[in-house]
Amino acid sequence: MSQTDTLVEDLEQIRSDAFVEVKYDEAIPNNVDLSSDKQLLRALESWHPAYLEWWKDMGPDGFQDAEVYLRTAVGVDPAGWAKFGHVKMPDYRWGILLAPKIEGRSVPCGKHKGEPAWQEVPGEYRSLLKRLIVVQGDTEPASVEQQRYLGKTAPSLYDMRNLFQVNVEEGRHLWAMVYLLVKHFGKDGREEAQALLERRSGQQDNPRILGAFNERTPDWLSFFMFTYFTDRDGKMQLAALAESGFDPLSRSCRFMLTEEAHHLFVGETGVQRTIEATCQAMQKAGITDPYDVARVRALGVVDLPLLQRKANFHMSVTRDLFGSEISSNGAEAFSAGLKGRFNEANLKDDHQLHDALYTVTRVVDGKLVDEQVPALRAINCRLLDDYIADCQGGIDRWNKTIEKAGIEFRITQPYKGFNRRIGEFKGQRITPEGKLVTESEWQQGVGSWLPNADDMQFIASLMKPCAEPGKFASWIAPPARGINNQPGDFEYVKIA
């Protein structure tokens, strides 16, 4: 019996023992009773081979035959929803899992607030709802494509495994959105599902929909920054969509958030471990000045000012994903009840925003000015502000590590208008401290605010693979504990 067959058998046993209503004896694992809808099942079964071809073409390059210690969702109960085991990624049991249905659930916000949540697509919002699902779905394969070569320079088997775990779960999240498109949008949905496999990250003729998902992820520091900052945008967007009055979308996103938490963990701890390695190397060498860059880099670690510049880049690019601060599309989605706000249920207002105002910062006559605008039109601005606040927790923990090492340096978030290409700050030159400057002043300072060619070349020089169990590259510290409490020398990836 192969290891893949053993994993499937184990999954079935867990399903039986825990009475989890997930069918793993079908070609497409699911808890939506796919077998009862033959037309839907045929449509998804016809999409499945194209998905596998995409995965083989655009998934982790060079590791399709590796056996990876992956977790597979076997239920939707937070108390015990995952099973771990070695499996080849093309054999991973991608499936369609929705969070449990909440009986009597109503639309939580907008003009339909209090009405029964929709189980079918409301005709008047068909186009807008489809667009929301397509954009969310497009981000999932995009990040896999961005990260497909990183396995070859992994700093450890532990990190390689985490990369592949993120990749397969992004693939499952694509399945979640494709299920909604195919089930609820007919021919249009099937065409959109196919298009999700045809676009390519960074491709000039047919790129991914959102700009940040066409950026390169050339190194592991970029990957950790991406999974902390850009996947956090995913968390915020999924949380907002989980408030949707369209119940199948809400249920899909609620379970996706369960898996997304690991992606944020990978990012936060990856940066944390990078900082730890830097601080430890500096202490050992007797270096106290974080700006003594040449000496720090000679130790084979990432200097803290470079970490700040990398964070500045990834934060600013991610902030553009929230769209324009003042947005009629955002207002329409909220008013229709298709998308809520972050933690909608805990907000103390009417959840319809009648006559409510929200503060938006704009550039007026060469100055940054706070203006009160209708809160309904500032939905995107509020979500961005929530995102910035949500980012701070991990940054605070990073700074505690630096402080504990006795090094005088703090990683900070740049001003929200810094390096923006979308929204109220588009085209403006604003420093990380929030000062409007001229183009000349920007060009003089940008090298100290964003990574330059020398920075990226140095990072690339550190990207040497380390594939021996229990060993780690010089620039990153080991984790505090192993995945699923495995020992430090565990073989997370068995490379073919």
NORMO-V25090 format. One record per residue. N is the residue number from 1. OMEGA is omega in degrees with one decimal (* if undefined). Layout:
n->N omega->OMEGA
n->N omega->OMEGA
This chain:
n->1 omega->-179.4
n->2 omega->177.4
n->3 omega->177.9
n->4 omega->178.4
n->5 omega->178.7
n->6 omega->179.3
n->7 omega->179.5
n->8 omega->178.3
n->9 omega->178.1
n->10 omega->179.9
n->11 omega->179.7
n->12 omega->-179.4
n->13 omega->178.4
n->14 omega->-179.5
n->15 omega->-178.7
n->16 omega->-176.9
n->17 omega->-173.4
n->18 omega->-179.2
n->19 omega->177.4
n->20 omega->-175.6
n->21 omega->175.4
n->22 omega->-176.4
n->23 omega->178.6
n->24 omega->177.3
n->25 omega->178.8
n->26 omega->-178.9
n->27 omega->178.3
n->28 omega->178.2
n->29 omega->-176.5
n->30 omega->170.3
n->31 omega->-179.1
n->32 omega->177.2
n->33 omega->-179.0
n->34 omega->-174.3
n->35 omega->-178.8
n->36 omega->-179.9
n->37 omega->-172.3
n->38 omega->-178.9
n->39 omega->178.2
n->40 omega->-179.1
n->41 omega->179.4
n->42 omega->-179.5
n->43 omega->179.8
n->44 omega->177.6
n->45 omega->177.0
n->46 omega->177.6
n->47 omega->-174.2
n->48 omega->179.9
n->49 omega->178.6
n->50 omega->176.7
n->51 omega->-179.7
n->52 omega->176.2
n->53 omega->176.4
n->54 omega->-178.1
n->55 omega->-178.8
n->56 omega->179.9
n->57 omega->-169.0
n->58 omega->176.5
n->59 omega->-176.0
n->60 omega->-173.5
n->61 omega->176.2
n->62 omega->-175.0
n->63 omega->-177.9
n->64 omega->-179.3
n->65 omega->178.2
n->66 omega->176.3
n->67 omega->-169.8
n->68 omega->179.4
n->69 omega->-172.7
n->70 omega->170.2
n->71 omega->178.9
n->72 omega->178.7
n->73 omega->178.9
n->74 omega->179.4
n->75 omega->-178.8
n->76 omega->175.6
n->77 omega->-177.6
n->78 omega->-176.9
n->79 omega->-178.8
n->80 omega->-169.1
n->81 omega->-172.7
n->82 omega->176.2
n->83 omega->179.7
n->84 omega->175.6
n->85 omega->177.3
n->86 omega->-179.8
n->87 omega->172.9
n->88 omega->-172.5
n->89 omega->177.3
n->90 omega->178.5
n->91 omega->-179.0
n->92 omega->-175.6
n->93 omega->173.6
n->94 omega->-179.2
n->95 omega->-177.2
n->96 omega->-176.3
n->97 omega->175.4
n->98 omega->173.8
n->99 omega->-178.4
n->100 omega->177.9
n->101 omega->177.5
n->102 omega->-177.4
n->103 omega->177.6
n->104 omega->-178.7
n->105 omega->179.5
n->106 omega->176.4
n->107 omega->-171.0
n->108 omega->-174.9
n->109 omega->178.1
n->110 omega->-173.5
n->111 omega->177.2
n->112 omega->-178.0
n->113 omega->178.5
n->114 omega->176.3
n->115 omega->178.7
n->116 omega->178.3
n->117 omega->-177.7
n->118 omega->172.8
n->119 omega->175.2
n->120 omega->-176.9
n->121 omega->174.2
n->122 omega->-172.2
n->123 omega->-176.2
n->124 omega->-177.7
n->125 omega->-174.0
n->126 omega->-175.8
n->127 omega->-178.9
n->128 omega->180.0
n->129 omega->178.4
n->130 omega->-179.9
n->131 omega->178.2
n->132 omega->-178.7
n->133 omega->-179.5
n->134 omega->-179.4
n->135 omega->177.5
n->136 omega->-179.7
n->137 omega->-176.4
n->138 omega->-179.8
n->139 omega->-172.5
n->140 omega->177.6
n->141 omega->-179.0
n->142 omega->-177.4
n->143 omega->175.2
n->144 omega->179.2
n->145 omega->179.5
n->146 omega->-171.3
n->147 omega->-167.5
n->148 omega->-178.0
n->149 omega->-172.0
n->150 omega->-179.5
n->151 omega->-175.9
n->152 omega->179.4
n->153 omega->-176.9
n->154 omega->-179.3
n->155 omega->177.0
n->156 omega->174.4
n->157 omega->176.6
n->158 omega->-179.0
n->159 omega->177.2
n->160 omega->178.3
n->161 omega->179.6
n->162 omega->175.6
n->163 omega->-177.1
n->164 omega->175.6
n->165 omega->176.4
n->166 omega->-177.5
n->167 omega->-176.8
n->168 omega->178.8
n->169 omega->172.1
n->170 omega->175.5
n->171 omega->178.5
n->172 omega->177.6
n->173 omega->172.7
n->174 omega->177.2
n->175 omega->-178.8
n->176 omega->-178.8
n->177 omega->178.2
n->178 omega->176.6
n->179 omega->-179.9
n->180 omega->-179.0
n->181 omega->-175.3
n->182 omega->-177.8
n->183 omega->-167.7
n->184 omega->-174.8
n->185 omega->171.7
n->186 omega->-177.5
n->187 omega->178.3
n->188 omega->-179.6
n->189 omega->178.8
n->190 omega->178.4
n->191 omega->177.9
n->192 omega->178.7
n->193 omega->177.6
n->194 omega->-179.3
n->195 omega->178.0
n->196 omega->178.3
n->197 omega->-175.5
n->198 omega->176.1
n->199 omega->-179.3
n->200 omega->178.7
n->201 omega->176.2
n->202 omega->179.7
n->203 omega->-175.1
n->204 omega->-174.0
n->205 omega->-176.6
n->206 omega->-174.8
n->207 omega->172.1
n->208 omega->-168.2
n->209 omega->-174.3
n->210 omega->-172.5
n->211 omega->-177.3
n->212 omega->-178.6
n->213 omega->169.6
n->214 omega->175.2
n->215 omega->176.2
n->216 omega->169.9
n->217 omega->-167.2
n->218 omega->-173.1
n->219 omega->-175.1
n->220 omega->175.6
n->221 omega->175.3
n->222 omega->179.1
n->223 omega->-179.7
n->224 omega->177.0
n->225 omega->179.3
n->226 omega->-175.8
n->227 omega->175.1
n->228 omega->-173.1
n->229 omega->-174.8
n->230 omega->174.6
n->231 omega->175.2
n->232 omega->169.9
n->233 omega->176.8
n->234 omega->177.2
n->235 omega->-177.6
n->236 omega->180.0
n->237 omega->177.8
n->238 omega->178.5
n->239 omega->178.2
n->240 omega->178.7
n->241 omega->176.8
n->242 omega->176.5
n->243 omega->-174.5
n->244 omega->173.4
n->245 omega->173.2
n->246 omega->-165.9
n->247 omega->178.2
n->248 omega->176.7
n->249 omega->178.1
n->250 omega->-177.8
n->251 omega->177.4
n->252 omega->-175.6
n->253 omega->178.1
n->254 omega->178.6
n->255 omega->177.5
n->256 omega->178.2
n->257 omega->177.5
n->258 omega->179.7
n->259 omega->-176.9
n->260 omega->-178.2
n->261 omega->179.6
n->262 omega->179.9
n->263 omega->177.9
n->264 omega->176.8
n->265 omega->179.3
n->266 omega->-179.6
n->267 omega->-177.4
n->268 omega->-177.0
n->269 omega->176.7
n->270 omega->176.3
n->271 omega->179.3
n->272 omega->-178.6
n->273 omega->174.4
n->274 omega->177.9
n->275 omega->179.7
n->276 omega->-179.9
n->277 omega->179.3
n->278 omega->-177.9
n->279 omega->179.2
n->280 omega->-179.9
n->281 omega->178.1
n->282 omega->179.2
n->283 omega->-178.4
n->284 omega->-179.2
n->285 omega->-179.5
n->286 omega->179.0
n->287 omega->179.6
n->288 omega->-177.6
n->289 omega->-178.7
n->290 omega->-179.5
n->291 omega->172.8
n->292 omega->-166.0
n->293 omega->-176.4
n->294 omega->-179.8
n->295 omega->-180.0
n->296 omega->-178.6
n->297 omega->178.3
n->298 omega->178.6
n->299 omega->-179.9
n->300 omega->177.5
n->301 omega->-177.1
n->302 omega->179.5
n->303 omega->-174.7
n->304 omega->176.4
n->305 omega->176.8
n->306 omega->174.9
n->307 omega->177.9
n->308 omega->-179.6
n->309 omega->177.4
n->310 omega->178.2
n->311 omega->177.7
n->312 omega->-178.9
n->313 omega->-174.3
n->314 omega->176.6
n->315 omega->-175.9
n->316 omega->178.2
n->317 omega->-180.0
n->318 omega->-179.5
n->319 omega->176.9
n->320 omega->179.9
n->321 omega->-179.0
n->322 omega->178.2
n->323 omega->-179.6
n->324 omega->-178.7
n->325 omega->176.1
n->326 omega->-169.0
n->327 omega->174.9
n->328 omega->177.8
n->329 omega->176.9
n->330 omega->178.8
n->331 omega->-178.6
n->332 omega->-178.8
n->333 omega->178.9
n->334 omega->-177.9
n->335 omega->179.5
n->336 omega->-177.5
n->337 omega->-179.1
n->338 omega->-176.9
n->339 omega->-179.3
n->340 omega->175.6
n->341 omega->177.5
n->342 omega->-178.0
n->343 omega->-176.5
n->344 omega->-174.8
n->345 omega->-176.7
n->346 omega->-179.0
n->347 omega->-174.5
n->348 omega->173.8
n->349 omega->-175.8
n->350 omega->179.9
n->351 omega->174.4
n->352 omega->174.9
n->353 omega->173.6
n->354 omega->175.5
n->355 omega->-179.9
n->356 omega->179.6
n->357 omega->176.8
n->358 omega->-177.1
n->359 omega->177.7
n->360 omega->176.6
n->361 omega->-179.4
n->362 omega->173.8
n->363 omega->-178.5
n->364 omega->179.3
n->365 omega->176.5
n->366 omega->179.7
n->367 omega->174.3
n->368 omega->-174.1
n->369 omega->174.0
n->370 omega->-179.5
n->371 omega->173.9
n->372 omega->179.5
n->373 omega->176.8
n->374 omega->-175.3
n->375 omega->-179.6
n->376 omega->-179.5
n->377 omega->-176.7
n->378 omega->-179.7
n->379 omega->-179.6
n->380 omega->179.8
n->381 omega->-179.8
n->382 omega->-180.0
n->383 omega->176.2
n->384 omega->177.6
n->385 omega->176.7
n->386 omega->178.5
n->387 omega->-179.5
n->388 omega->178.0
n->389 omega->-177.9
n->390 omega->178.7
n->391 omega->-166.8
n->392 omega->-176.7
n->393 omega->179.4
n->394 omega->178.5
n->395 omega->177.5
n->396 omega->179.6
n->397 omega->175.2
n->398 omega->-177.3
n->399 omega->176.9
n->400 omega->177.5
n->401 omega->179.3
n->402 omega->180.0
n->403 omega->-179.5
n->404 omega->179.3
n->405 omega->178.4
n->406 omega->-179.4
n->407 omega->-178.1
n->408 omega->179.1
n->409 omega->177.1
n->410 omega->172.8
n->411 omega->-177.0
n->412 omega->172.7
n->413 omega->175.5
n->414 omega->175.6
n->415 omega->-171.3
n->416 omega->176.9
n->417 omega->-177.1
n->418 omega->171.4
n->419 omega->-177.4
n->420 omega->179.3
n->421 omega->-178.8
n->422 omega->173.0
n->423 omega->-173.3
n->424 omega->-175.6
n->425 omega->179.7
n->426 omega->177.3
n->427 omega->-179.9
n->428 omega->176.0
n->429 omega->-175.5
n->430 omega->-178.8
n->431 omega->176.1
n->432 omega->178.9
n->433 omega->177.6
n->434 omega->179.0
n->435 omega->174.8
n->436 omega->-178.0
n->437 omega->177.4
n->438 omega->177.6
n->439 omega->179.5
n->440 omega->178.9
n->441 omega->177.8
n->442 omega->-178.6
n->443 omega->178.8
n->444 omega->-174.6
n->445 omega->-170.5
n->446 omega->179.6
n->447 omega->177.1
n->448 omega->-179.1
n->449 omega->-178.1
n->450 omega->-180.0
n->451 omega->177.3
n->452 omega->-175.9
n->453 omega->179.0
n->454 omega->177.5
n->455 omega->-176.3
n->456 omega->176.9
n->457 omega->177.8
n->458 omega->178.6
n->459 omega->179.6
n->460 omega->-179.0
n->461 omega->179.7
n->462 omega->-171.6
n->463 omega->176.1
n->464 omega->-176.1
n->465 omega->176.0
n->466 omega->-170.6
n->467 omega->176.4
n->468 omega->-178.5
n->469 omega->177.4
n->470 omega->179.9
n->471 omega->-177.7
n->472 omega->176.0
n->473 omega->-174.0
n->474 omega->-169.7
n->475 omega->-177.6
n->476 omega->-178.9
n->477 omega->175.3
n->478 omega->177.1
n->479 omega->178.6
n->480 omega->178.8
n->481 omega->-178.2
n->482 omega->175.8
n->483 omega->-179.1
n->484 omega->177.7
n->485 omega->176.5
n->486 omega->-179.8
n->487 omega->-173.8
n->488 omega->-178.3
n->489 omega->-179.0
n->490 omega->-179.7
n->491 omega->-175.4
n->492 omega->178.3
n->493 omega->175.0
n->494 omega->-172.2
n->495 omega->-177.6
n->496 omega->*
